Amino acid sequence: MKYLFFVVLFFGACTTTPVSTSIDEYNEERVAREAKKLGMRPVDYLHYVNNNKPTQRFLWQAYEPTWNDPSINPVFDTRAEAEKYAKENNMGNHHSYQVREVNFRYQVRQKNDLTDELLHTSRTFNNAYEYVVEYSSSHSDLIIYDLKTGKTFEETP
């Protein structure tokens, strides 16, 4: 019986979505529903969720504030990687990188012969893609740029 509990707990945890710890986003009914799915008291569920959060919420960006080009403003998993990139690519008055914490990996940009404008930032590709789908009727030149890999996705449907 106890093994069944752990199996249910494991697979149930894989399919549940985290509960926000922000008081503005707290939903008591949702907490109770998710706790019940796992056979837990709501308070135990909240402890479980809070103790199993992803450890990394932010990325580190080597950021050159005078340049709008995403290809020279990459993001990294660690501060050390970003600082190494910044140190290797600083060029006196030409490039002067700063390292900053960011909560995004993807940029949606409107890019054509006349403009290269940042419209939206996102932590996930899916969120960036949803933005593109929502605004594709207004723009035919939206690109998703992955700041971590340097890849671009011309995803306007």
Backbone bond lengths (Angstrom), bond angles and torsions (degrees), N, CA, C in turn:
res aa  C-N    CA-C-N  psi(-1)  N-CA   C-N-CA  omega(-1)  CA-C   N-CA-C  phi
1 M - - - 1.447 - - 1.529 111.32 -
2 K 1.356 115.75 -42.51 1.465 116.73 -179.23 1.523 111.97 -67.12
3 Y 1.359 116.75 -29.40 1.454 118.97 176.81 1.523 110.92 -67.77
4 L 1.316 115.80 -37.81 1.458 120.00 176.93 1.522 110.73 -61.10
5 F 1.326 117.48 -40.00 1.465 122.01 178.15 1.523 110.73 -59.95
6 F 1.339 116.41 -44.71 1.459 119.53 -178.69 1.531 111.60 -68.61
7 V 1.330 117.02 -35.29 1.462 120.05 177.11 1.522 109.53 -65.63
8 V 1.347 116.14 -45.84 1.461 119.87 178.27 1.522 110.18 -62.45
9 L 1.332 116.57 -43.23 1.457 120.71 179.05 1.520 110.91 -60.69
10 F 1.334 117.43 -45.07 1.458 121.00 -178.26 1.520 111.48 -64.23
11 F 1.334 117.47 -53.02 1.455 119.77 -177.01 1.522 111.84 -71.56
12 G 1.284 117.13 -33.41 1.457 120.31 175.97 1.512 110.91 -63.89
13 A 1.329 117.16 -39.52 1.464 121.23 179.87 1.514 110.79 -66.29
14 C 1.320 117.15 -30.61 1.455 120.38 -179.81 1.522 112.10 -70.62
15 T 1.329 116.72 -24.59 1.454 118.24 -175.42 1.517 113.22 -104.13
16 T 1.323 117.58 -5.65 1.455 118.68 179.95 1.507 109.79 -89.36
17 T 1.308 115.57 154.60 1.449 120.18 176.82 1.517 108.71 -100.15
18 P 1.310 118.28 144.45 1.461 120.37 -177.84 1.517 111.86 -60.85
19 V 1.301 114.60 149.48 1.454 121.52 176.71 1.514 107.48 -95.45
20 S 1.315 116.27 131.74 1.447 120.13 178.26 1.516 110.20 -65.84
21 T 1.320 115.86 142.34 1.457 119.59 176.57 1.517 111.29 -91.46
22 S 1.318 117.15 -1.02 1.458 120.76 178.29 1.523 109.39 -72.12
23 I 1.313 117.10 132.18 1.458 121.37 -179.58 1.521 110.95 -61.94
24 D 1.333 118.01 -29.26 1.460 121.43 179.26 1.521 112.23 -70.77
25 E 1.330 117.57 -26.30 1.454 121.55 -176.55 1.524 113.10 -106.10
26 Y 1.313 118.76 -0.26 1.457 122.87 -177.78 1.520 110.34 -65.67
27 N 1.317 116.88 130.01 1.457 122.58 -179.32 1.518 107.94 -126.29
28 E 1.323 116.32 103.63 1.459 122.17 -174.98 1.528 111.95 -60.75
29 E 1.314 117.37 -39.78 1.467 120.42 179.71 1.527 111.17 -64.83
30 R 1.296 116.30 -41.15 1.469 120.02 179.47 1.519 110.75 -65.97
31 V 1.334 116.57 -42.29 1.458 120.21 178.09 1.528 109.89 -59.89
32 A 1.329 116.73 -46.13 1.461 120.85 179.86 1.530 110.97 -61.76
33 R 1.333 117.24 -41.91 1.466 121.68 -179.89 1.528 111.03 -64.21
34 E 1.341 117.04 -47.00 1.471 120.50 -179.25 1.525 111.21 -66.60
35 A 1.328 116.71 -38.31 1.472 121.05 178.23 1.515 110.27 -63.25
36 K 1.322 116.49 -42.14 1.466 121.16 -179.18 1.527 110.75 -63.40
37 K 1.346 117.15 -40.17 1.459 120.90 178.19 1.525 111.36 -56.86
38 L 1.339 115.56 -34.71 1.464 120.60 -177.91 1.518 112.82 -95.68
39 G 1.323 117.15 1.43 1.459 120.38 -179.72 1.517 112.81 68.93
40 M 1.322 117.25 35.82 1.469 122.36 -177.27 1.522 109.99 -119.50
41 R 1.315 114.89 160.74 1.461 120.21 167.93 1.534 106.80 -75.34
42 P 1.331 118.05 150.16 1.475 119.69 179.71 1.531 113.63 -54.28
43 V 1.319 118.29 -40.33 1.464 120.34 180.00 1.530 111.19 -64.22
44 D 1.344 116.43 -39.25 1.473 119.33 177.94 1.522 111.22 -67.75
45 Y 1.336 116.07 -36.55 1.458 119.91 176.93 1.528 111.30 -62.13
46 L 1.330 116.64 -44.65 1.466 120.23 179.11 1.519 111.20 -61.79
47 H 1.334 117.33 -40.81 1.466 119.74 176.41 1.525 110.55 -63.43
48 Y 1.323 116.03 -41.81 1.454 120.84 179.29 1.528 111.05 -59.61
49 V 1.337 116.31 -49.31 1.462 121.01 -178.73 1.525 110.84 -63.27
50 N 1.327 116.90 -45.08 1.461 119.94 -177.60 1.517 112.79 -67.17
51 N 1.306 117.83 -29.75 1.461 121.00 179.71 1.518 113.04 -85.38
52 N 1.310 117.82 -10.46 1.456 121.49 -179.28 1.516 112.57 -117.48
53 K 1.318 117.06 25.70 1.467 121.98 177.26 1.524 109.27 -68.12
54 P 1.321 115.91 152.68 1.468 116.92 170.78 1.522 108.85 -59.04
55 T 1.318 116.29 138.17 1.456 119.32 -176.11 1.518 112.52 -76.65
56 Q 1.305 117.29 -19.86 1.458 119.35 -177.58 1.518 110.63 -114.74
57 R 1.304 116.17 112.02 1.452 120.63 177.80 1.522 110.88 -96.88
58 F 1.317 117.33 -25.01 1.457 121.02 -172.55 1.511 111.11 -120.61
59 L 1.302 114.25 160.00 1.455 122.91 171.20 1.517 106.46 -114.18
60 W 1.302 115.95 167.58 1.467 121.47 178.75 1.512 108.31 -113.29
61 Q 1.319 115.85 131.46 1.456 120.84 -178.04 1.522 110.78 -114.99
62 A 1.331 114.46 131.72 1.463 120.53 167.66 1.528 104.21 -85.76
63 Y 1.318 115.52 107.86 1.460 122.03 -167.57 1.513 110.71 -116.18
64 E 1.317 115.76 127.53 1.461 122.62 176.34 1.519 106.84 -108.16
65 P 1.330 118.49 100.71 1.463 121.13 -170.12 1.526 116.26 -64.09
66 T 1.318 118.12 -19.77 1.455 118.96 -178.47 1.531 112.85 -89.95
67 W 1.328 117.19 -3.18 1.457 121.54 -178.54 1.522 109.49 -119.53
68 N 1.321 117.33 129.69 1.455 123.67 -179.13 1.528 112.49 -89.44
69 D 1.294 118.12 -6.59 1.459 123.35 -174.37 1.535 110.80 -72.90
70 P 1.336 118.39 119.12 1.463 119.55 -178.38 1.524 113.77 -65.82
71 S 1.312 117.70 -22.57 1.465 119.45 -177.92 1.525 112.84 -68.42
72 I 1.327 118.16 -16.75 1.459 119.58 178.03 1.527 112.05 -110.67
73 N 1.326 116.26 12.60 1.467 121.65 177.68 1.532 109.99 -126.85
74 P 1.340 117.68 60.90 1.465 120.15 -174.32 1.532 113.37 -74.38
75 V 1.335 115.10 163.00 1.456 121.04 174.46 1.533 109.12 -112.99
76 F 1.325 114.43 154.23 1.460 122.37 -177.44 1.522 109.93 -136.63
77 D 1.324 115.24 160.48 1.466 120.20 178.41 1.522 112.75 -72.27
78 T 1.327 116.63 -30.41 1.467 119.10 -176.03 1.523 110.96 -125.07
79 R 1.309 114.05 155.57 1.464 120.22 176.62 1.538 110.44 -63.28
80 A 1.323 116.12 -38.39 1.470 120.51 -178.78 1.532 111.35 -60.44
81 E 1.328 117.28 -41.73 1.467 120.76 178.40 1.531 110.87 -63.47
82 A 1.326 116.00 -43.19 1.469 120.31 -179.96 1.523 110.65 -65.57
83 E 1.321 117.09 -41.95 1.468 120.45 179.38 1.521 111.04 -65.69
84 K 1.316 117.36 -37.77 1.469 120.71 177.59 1.532 109.79 -62.96
85 Y 1.330 116.67 -46.48 1.463 120.69 178.32 1.528 110.63 -60.02
86 A 1.331 116.35 -45.68 1.464 120.84 -179.12 1.527 110.57 -61.04
87 K 1.319 117.00 -45.29 1.465 121.29 -178.84 1.533 111.01 -63.21
88 E 1.334 116.30 -42.77 1.465 120.57 -178.43 1.529 112.94 -70.64
89 N 1.344 117.15 -23.71 1.460 120.10 -174.25 1.527 114.68 -111.04
90 N 1.310 118.23 -0.11 1.461 120.26 173.51 1.521 108.35 -67.15
91 M 1.328 116.86 134.23 1.459 121.47 -178.02 1.509 110.12 -134.49
92 G 1.307 116.95 62.46 1.456 120.45 177.33 1.510 112.29 57.13
93 N 1.319 116.38 -119.68 1.460 121.52 -178.56 1.529 113.18 -83.18
94 H 1.331 117.43 -11.68 1.462 121.08 -177.47 1.530 112.08 -78.98
95 H 1.315 117.57 -48.69 1.468 123.00 176.33 1.514 108.39 -132.53
96 S 1.298 115.91 132.17 1.460 121.74 177.45 1.533 107.91 -134.90
97 Y 1.326 115.54 86.44 1.457 121.23 -174.73 1.516 112.52 -72.67
98 Q 1.332 112.84 146.81 1.453 122.41 170.10 1.524 105.86 -120.35
99 V 1.313 116.75 149.60 1.457 120.42 175.26 1.516 107.60 -105.16
100 R 1.325 115.32 129.73 1.463 119.62 -179.11 1.524 109.78 -139.99
101 E 1.315 114.69 157.30 1.448 122.87 176.35 1.530 107.81 -85.52
102 V 1.333 117.38 133.21 1.459 121.20 177.83 1.527 109.54 -132.88
103 N 1.314 116.58 157.05 1.460 120.64 179.00 1.526 111.17 -109.96
104 F 1.324 117.42 26.51 1.453 120.67 179.47 1.519 110.71 -138.48
105 R 1.321 114.47 153.96 1.458 122.23 175.71 1.527 110.62 -119.78
106 Y 1.320 116.45 -29.88 1.468 121.75 -174.84 1.518 110.85 -111.96
107 Q 1.320 114.54 145.97 1.457 121.44 172.93 1.526 107.92 -121.71
108 V 1.319 115.96 139.24 1.456 120.80 169.29 1.518 105.28 -102.70
109 R 1.318 115.07 124.46 1.454 120.58 -176.47 1.523 109.71 -125.06
110 Q 1.311 115.26 145.46 1.454 121.07 169.52 1.520 105.14 -93.61
111 K 1.310 115.58 115.61 1.456 119.33 -173.95 1.526 109.48 -130.57
112 N 1.336 114.06 120.47 1.458 120.86 175.92 1.526 108.37 -151.80
113 D 1.310 117.53 -168.00 1.469 120.90 -177.42 1.532 112.73 -64.69
114 L 1.335 117.31 -25.41 1.458 120.68 -175.88 1.528 114.20 -100.25
115 T 1.321 118.17 -24.12 1.454 119.80 -173.86 1.522 112.42 -145.14
116 D 1.293 115.19 155.00 1.463 123.79 170.22 1.524 104.70 -141.02
117 E 1.327 115.83 84.36 1.454 121.21 -169.93 1.527 111.84 -114.46
118 L 1.314 116.24 133.82 1.455 122.17 174.63 1.526 108.95 -75.08
119 L 1.346 116.54 125.74 1.457 121.10 -179.40 1.529 113.07 -110.30
120 H 1.343 117.01 -31.83 1.462 120.16 -172.00 1.528 109.20 -158.28
121 T 1.332 116.02 144.87 1.462 120.85 172.71 1.520 108.47 -120.37
122 S 1.325 115.99 153.30 1.455 120.82 -175.72 1.520 110.89 -153.01
123 R 1.306 115.72 148.58 1.465 121.71 174.88 1.528 110.56 -77.27
124 T 1.355 116.89 -32.67 1.463 120.39 -175.29 1.525 111.61 -118.26
125 F 1.312 114.97 152.78 1.459 120.58 176.17 1.527 110.44 -63.38
126 N 1.332 117.00 -41.10 1.463 120.30 -178.65 1.527 111.87 -58.75
127 N 1.326 117.02 -42.01 1.460 119.96 178.72 1.530 110.55 -64.59
128 A 1.317 116.63 -42.05 1.463 120.49 178.24 1.533 110.43 -63.02
129 Y 1.314 115.85 -41.81 1.466 120.09 179.56 1.528 111.24 -64.96
130 E 1.333 116.98 -40.99 1.464 120.63 177.34 1.531 110.77 -60.00
131 Y 1.313 116.69 -39.06 1.467 120.35 176.98 1.527 110.11 -61.79
132 V 1.324 116.02 -45.34 1.463 120.55 -179.74 1.526 110.49 -61.26
133 V 1.328 116.65 -44.59 1.466 120.14 179.75 1.525 110.31 -61.52
134 E 1.331 116.45 -43.37 1.465 120.32 -178.38 1.524 112.46 -61.76
135 Y 1.343 117.26 -37.79 1.463 120.30 -174.78 1.524 113.77 -105.83
136 S 1.309 117.94 8.57 1.465 119.63 -177.64 1.520 112.87 -68.34
137 S 1.324 117.89 -22.33 1.472 118.49 177.70 1.524 111.23 -71.09
138 S 1.332 116.90 -20.93 1.464 121.11 179.50 1.517 113.07 -96.98
139 H 1.332 116.67 -21.26 1.471 121.24 -175.94 1.523 110.10 -136.06
140 S 1.299 116.02 137.48 1.464 119.74 175.50 1.523 111.21 -109.73
141 D 1.315 116.28 11.75 1.462 120.19 -172.82 1.533 111.96 -132.14
142 L 1.332 116.48 40.56 1.462 120.55 179.89 1.521 110.03 -93.40
143 I 1.326 115.02 136.54 1.462 122.08 -179.61 1.515 108.79 -128.01
144 I 1.324 115.58 138.70 1.453 120.77 172.59 1.523 106.77 -97.53
145 Y 1.319 115.83 127.19 1.463 121.39 -178.81 1.525 108.79 -114.99
146 D 1.324 116.46 125.23 1.463 122.57 177.47 1.527 108.00 -91.14
147 L 1.318 116.80 109.21 1.466 121.13 -177.05 1.525 113.00 -71.12
148 K 1.313 117.33 -17.36 1.463 120.27 -179.42 1.528 111.96 -84.10
149 T 1.334 116.71 -41.51 1.465 120.02 -177.33 1.526 113.12 -101.67
150 G 1.321 117.69 -18.45 1.453 121.37 -177.14 1.519 113.32 84.77
151 K 1.325 117.85 2.13 1.470 121.19 -179.31 1.517 110.45 -78.73
152 T 1.336 114.83 148.82 1.458 120.60 173.08 1.519 108.75 -117.06
153 F 1.318 114.58 148.99 1.453 121.30 179.83 1.516 107.22 -128.28
154 E 1.313 116.49 114.79 1.459 120.49 177.34 1.508 105.87 -87.58
155 E 1.321 114.84 88.91 1.454 121.82 -168.36 1.512 115.49 -104.57
156 T 1.303 119.97 9.87 1.452 119.10 -179.38 1.526 108.57 -62.76
157 P 1.353 117.03 116.91 1.478 119.28 -177.27 1.517 111.84 -67.38
